[in-house]
Amino acid sequence: NFPKEIKKTQERALLTQTEFAEIVGVAFSTVNRWEAGKVRLILAMKNIKAYCEKNNLPYVDVEEAWLNYKGGGTL
């Protein structure tokens, strides 16, 4: 699901939540909420995709999980 894919992407990149947040242009608390399944992001998906592509990390699983995610609010 989406929170797990975000966490996996962050861990594959060997980044902390704070570092990942800085890269995708959001606050640490936002990444924390994503990984806890409390909010579904819209605004940062473009930045996450660009980061994954630049660093040769898989994005398709993140995108699919995001598109199918039913939990949380929308940001």
Number of C-alpha atoms within 10 A of each C-alpha: 16 23 22 15 21 25 21 16 20 21 13 12 16 11 14 14 19 15 16 23 20 13 16 18 14 15 15 15 12 19 26 18 16 21 20 15 19 16 19 23 16 10 13 16 15 11 14 22 18 16 18 19 12 9 10 10 15 15 18 12 15 22 17 13 17 20 12 10 14 13 14 14 12 10 11
